[in-house]
């Protein structure tokens, strides 16, 4: 079972947890490509004081992953300084369980939102496979000093994020009937090529028209325009017609394939969450297929918590897939 965790901006109070994750991850590398002296110097390079200092740097974006929720232990952290990834570390007990992928997705989203076109990082030799699996390429071998006597062999890796200049001109607005064709096309692209939806047959314009007309002021549909072209949409829908669920809505978001990973989804989710608050809803729920680490990381970075998993409930593209439930709870609810 995948661990439940949240990702949020780090604070000075997380310094001890960050230091613990760093030390645990380095100790776990014993017997790998680095000798004992290198590992000891690497271990000692991080202290609680240095972690607190890094988190508080004005030009540093720092995030932590916490097990179970806000009250849980720090199980991973990531540091981004402009286009340079300073660090991504995950506690050994949680490696290979989506934490690192979630943290990386958050950094990529922040970089794209800031107009940064590429990410660069120095990685340890044992981390090469992880980053290559996420689209990074090796630029060169390098050596990084750990102290005055010891240096560590590493790899410089880069990833192009393909930020379009027009993305800064993105317009988020309410959907109108004139957007029906674009919204339907974007959804059907997801139906045919992804597990973002468990629909297996494309929807007709009539189907989507009925769906759209079923959304009122309390359950809006927003679209994202880039250069006067709709490239994504997000919606709030009734979770159930039963009266007790009146304060609960389901959040859905879909982005045209060639615009994914460029910050469109992040802007749409942020905007539609604000619409939910204005409408007086109490809680929003998103359903995400297992294995979709980028979406999971996005929602966690925006304040959603992973609250449960249904295993192997959808069969698509020849395989069974589970569904992860993500939830955000507001502090108020105003019933009609």
Legacy VTK file of the C-alpha trace (Angstrom):
# vtk DataFile Version 3.0
C-alpha trace
ASCII
DATASET POLYDATA
POINTS 336 float
0.000 0.000 0.000
1.320 3.458 -0.935
2.044 5.699 2.065
-0.225 8.636 2.838
1.715 11.887 2.865
1.351 15.600 2.227
3.791 18.027 0.635
3.880 21.618 1.815
6.323 24.553 1.962
9.010 23.980 4.591
9.533 26.181 7.632
12.337 26.636 10.149
10.490 24.254 12.481
11.082 21.439 9.962
14.891 21.759 10.199
15.348 18.833 12.597
13.217 16.554 10.421
15.078 17.650 7.278
18.403 16.889 8.962
17.154 13.454 10.039
16.037 12.566 6.505
19.392 13.670 5.083
21.380 11.620 7.606
19.199 8.519 7.177
19.385 8.655 3.368
23.177 9.009 3.391
23.667 6.194 5.920
21.578 3.901 3.699
24.168 4.236 0.905
26.759 2.182 2.788
28.200 -0.456 0.454
27.411 1.587 -2.656
29.716 3.602 -4.927
31.110 5.788 -2.109
33.686 4.898 0.543
33.265 5.370 4.288
35.153 8.680 4.489
32.994 10.197 1.734
29.770 9.036 3.377
30.860 10.412 6.759
31.685 13.807 5.243
28.408 13.818 3.318
26.508 12.917 6.500
28.183 15.684 8.508
27.609 18.305 5.792
24.017 18.719 7.013
23.163 20.061 10.466
19.939 21.370 11.978
21.368 24.874 11.790
22.282 24.536 8.109
18.841 23.124 7.320
17.136 26.068 9.025
19.405 28.495 7.187
18.621 26.905 3.807
14.857 27.008 4.399
14.950 30.691 5.274
17.013 31.883 2.291
14.974 34.506 0.390
15.676 32.945 -3.013
15.154 29.321 -1.884
11.937 27.353 -2.365
11.837 24.542 0.206
9.258 21.782 0.568
8.803 18.874 2.950
6.833 15.651 2.648
5.165 14.605 5.895
3.822 11.142 6.644
0.075 10.914 7.127
-0.576 14.643 7.391
0.566 17.804 9.134
1.211 16.036 12.433
3.381 13.341 10.886
7.149 13.044 10.631
9.168 14.634 7.826
9.923 11.828 5.348
11.387 13.858 2.484
12.452 17.333 1.462
13.361 19.306 -1.644
15.170 22.594 -2.227
14.950 24.737 -5.383
17.031 27.869 -5.966
15.871 29.455 -9.210
16.605 26.758 -11.825
18.959 24.742 -9.603
17.636 21.787 -7.617
19.764 21.936 -4.471
18.459 18.726 -2.966
15.804 16.032 -3.006
16.111 13.495 -0.199
13.685 10.802 0.920
13.927 8.704 4.075
15.004 5.140 3.131
11.749 3.623 4.449
9.784 5.687 1.933
12.008 5.483 -1.128
10.328 3.988 -4.201
6.868 4.893 -2.886
6.142 8.095 -4.774
7.555 10.598 -2.286
10.557 11.591 -4.413
8.427 11.783 -7.548
5.912 13.953 -5.733
8.589 16.348 -4.493
10.135 16.578 -7.952
6.732 17.285 -9.506
6.256 20.158 -7.052
9.643 21.664 -7.974
8.905 21.372 -11.682
5.529 23.026 -11.203
7.071 25.887 -9.236
9.770 26.351 -11.876
7.262 26.444 -14.730
4.998 28.846 -12.845
8.004 31.151 -12.410
8.910 30.993 -16.094
12.041 28.864 -15.570
12.664 26.799 -18.706
14.964 24.089 -17.327
16.163 22.448 -14.142
19.771 21.567 -13.312
21.009 19.417 -10.468
24.083 17.643 -9.156
23.128 14.084 -8.247
24.920 11.231 -6.557
25.920 8.335 -8.800
23.267 6.043 -7.336
20.434 8.494 -8.168
20.996 8.548 -11.921
18.294 6.013 -12.776
15.622 7.874 -10.794
16.244 11.181 -12.551
16.600 9.645 -16.011
13.200 8.060 -15.411
11.816 11.553 -14.878
13.236 13.050 -18.070
16.636 14.345 -16.943
19.779 13.761 -19.018
23.411 13.587 -17.951
25.404 16.653 -19.006
28.774 15.749 -17.478
30.554 14.113 -14.571
31.622 16.445 -11.783
33.135 16.605 -8.294
31.563 18.557 -5.429
33.551 19.466 -2.286
32.013 18.278 0.986
34.687 19.831 3.171
38.298 20.950 2.845
39.541 17.374 2.544
36.778 15.322 0.922
34.922 15.711 -2.387
32.150 13.572 -3.837
31.840 12.325 -7.411
28.505 13.313 -8.928
26.633 13.851 -12.178
25.319 17.140 -13.520
21.871 16.506 -15.032
19.390 18.772 -16.798
15.774 18.717 -17.897
14.082 21.098 -20.324
10.631 22.124 -19.086
9.443 23.578 -22.409
7.864 26.664 -20.923
6.030 28.622 -23.585
6.370 32.376 -23.457
2.622 32.747 -23.978
1.957 30.835 -20.764
2.503 34.057 -18.832
-0.563 35.362 -20.669
-2.816 32.535 -19.476
-6.398 33.613 -18.821
-8.566 31.628 -16.396
-12.288 32.298 -16.807
-15.693 30.671 -16.540
-16.657 28.287 -19.318
-19.307 29.339 -21.817
-21.221 27.277 -24.353
-18.777 28.530 -27.005
-16.043 26.502 -25.275
-17.966 23.229 -25.529
-16.027 21.857 -28.510
-12.601 22.526 -26.980
-13.601 21.191 -23.562
-15.007 18.023 -25.145
-11.886 17.506 -27.272
-9.554 17.886 -24.278
-11.593 15.416 -22.243
-11.770 12.867 -25.060
-8.004 13.116 -25.553
-7.633 12.084 -21.899
-10.172 9.280 -22.384
-8.221 7.804 -25.286
-4.651 8.261 -24.041
-4.554 8.397 -20.209
-5.942 6.955 -16.982
-6.848 10.448 -15.758
-10.438 9.344 -16.406
-11.844 5.826 -16.294
-14.195 6.542 -19.194
-13.243 4.235 -22.050
-15.373 5.735 -24.826
-15.216 9.371 -26.056
-18.137 11.616 -25.152
-20.315 13.379 -27.702
-20.963 17.117 -27.738
-24.511 16.363 -26.579
-23.160 14.409 -23.597
-20.874 17.266 -22.616
-23.596 19.855 -23.127
-25.829 18.039 -20.637
-22.890 17.798 -18.239
-22.136 21.518 -18.553
-25.764 22.578 -18.063
-25.770 20.591 -14.833
-23.183 22.947 -13.324
-24.499 26.032 -11.568
-22.833 28.944 -9.730
-21.890 26.703 -6.801
-20.258 24.137 -9.097
-18.423 26.118 -11.792
-16.410 24.998 -14.809
-13.297 27.082 -15.520
-11.213 27.098 -18.693
-7.616 28.134 -19.313
-6.851 30.124 -22.445
-3.385 30.552 -23.928
-3.345 32.856 -26.914
-7.167 32.811 -27.102
-7.131 28.997 -27.303
-8.639 26.797 -24.586
-5.910 24.376 -23.435
-7.391 23.046 -20.205
-10.378 23.072 -17.886
-11.321 22.360 -14.284
-14.672 21.829 -12.627
-16.440 21.364 -9.316
-19.248 18.812 -9.444
-21.755 17.532 -6.909
-20.309 14.640 -4.966
-23.784 13.212 -4.437
-27.413 14.278 -4.846
-28.109 13.280 -1.229
-28.730 16.292 0.964
-26.059 15.643 3.580
-23.361 15.963 0.893
-24.383 19.520 -0.071
-21.079 20.962 1.168
-18.937 18.424 -0.702
-17.778 18.704 -4.321
-15.497 16.728 -6.613
-12.671 18.590 -8.356
-11.684 17.513 -11.868
-8.962 18.974 -14.080
-7.842 18.132 -17.620
-5.120 19.731 -19.735
-4.395 19.287 -23.427
-1.506 16.846 -23.884
1.061 19.230 -25.316
0.437 21.750 -22.527
0.846 19.354 -19.607
3.736 19.979 -17.250
3.727 23.710 -17.973
1.767 25.043 -15.029
-1.695 25.101 -16.669
-3.122 22.467 -14.335
-1.681 24.179 -11.264
-3.309 27.485 -12.194
-6.650 25.842 -12.920
-6.724 23.892 -9.648
-5.722 26.982 -7.665
-8.485 29.014 -9.305
-11.245 26.442 -8.912
-10.341 25.883 -5.243
-10.894 29.605 -4.692
-14.268 29.289 -6.416
-15.154 26.503 -3.990
-14.297 28.718 -1.044
-16.397 31.577 -2.426
-19.325 29.194 -2.936
-19.220 28.235 0.755
-18.350 24.583 0.185
-16.906 22.629 3.105
-14.669 20.098 1.362
-13.290 19.222 -2.087
-12.371 15.710 -3.199
-10.225 14.648 -6.152
-9.825 11.115 -7.475
-6.474 10.280 -9.088
-5.417 6.983 -10.654
-2.543 5.240 -8.883
0.807 5.820 -10.541
0.003 9.393 -11.568
2.742 10.867 -9.378
2.746 14.254 -11.098
-0.935 14.888 -10.334
-0.620 13.548 -6.800
2.342 15.842 -6.170
0.456 18.805 -7.627
-2.568 18.342 -5.388
-0.442 17.778 -2.294
1.553 20.933 -2.971
-1.721 22.895 -3.079
-2.914 21.627 0.300
-4.812 18.413 -0.490
-4.236 15.359 1.705
-4.257 11.733 0.600
-7.084 10.118 2.571
-7.524 6.670 1.054
-6.957 4.273 -1.824
-9.278 1.889 -3.652
-7.248 -0.911 -5.175
-7.746 -2.265 -8.719
-11.174 -0.716 -9.259
-10.668 0.337 -12.892
-9.559 -1.732 -15.888
-8.097 0.284 -18.750
-5.381 -0.251 -21.356
-5.102 -3.908 -20.355
-4.375 -3.352 -16.656
-6.186 -2.786 -13.376
-5.704 0.590 -11.695
-6.443 1.876 -8.232
-7.835 5.270 -7.269
-6.322 7.609 -4.684
-8.670 9.979 -2.885
-7.298 13.483 -2.177
-9.201 15.911 0.060
-9.114 19.561 1.097
-11.320 20.713 3.981
-12.255 24.373 4.402
-13.036 25.920 7.783
-16.601 26.807 6.971
-19.779 25.620 5.303
-22.806 27.760 4.531
-25.770 25.539 3.631
-28.317 26.985 1.243
LINES 1 337
336 0 1 2 3 4 5 6 7 8 9 10 11 12 13 14 15 16 17 18 19 20 21 22 23 24 25 26 27 28 29 30 31 32 33 34 35 36 37 38 39 40 41 42 43 44 45 46 47 48 49 50 51 52 53 54 55 56 57 58 59 60 61 62 63 64 65 66 67 68 69 70 71 72 73 74 75 76 77 78 79 80 81 82 83 84 85 86 87 88 89 90 91 92 93 94 95 96 97 98 99 100 101 102 103 104 105 106 107 108 109 110 111 112 113 114 115 116 117 118 119 120 121 122 123 124 125 126 127 128 129 130 131 132 133 134 135 136 137 138 139 140 141 142 143 144 145 146 147 148 149 150 151 152 153 154 155 156 157 158 159 160 161 162 163 164 165 166 167 168 169 170 171 172 173 174 175 176 177 178 179 180 181 182 183 184 185 186 187 188 189 190 191 192 193 194 195 196 197 198 199 200 201 202 203 204 205 206 207 208 209 210 211 212 213 214 215 216 217 218 219 220 221 222 223 224 225 226 227 228 229 230 231 232 233 234 235 236 237 238 239 240 241 242 243 244 245 246 247 248 249 250 251 252 253 254 255 256 257 258 259 260 261 262 263 264 265 266 267 268 269 270 271 272 273 274 275 276 277 278 279 280 281 282 283 284 285 286 287 288 289 290 291 292 293 294 295 296 297 298 299 300 301 302 303 304 305 306 307 308 309 310 311 312 313 314 315 316 317 318 319 320 321 322 323 324 325 326 327 328 329 330 331 332 333 334 335
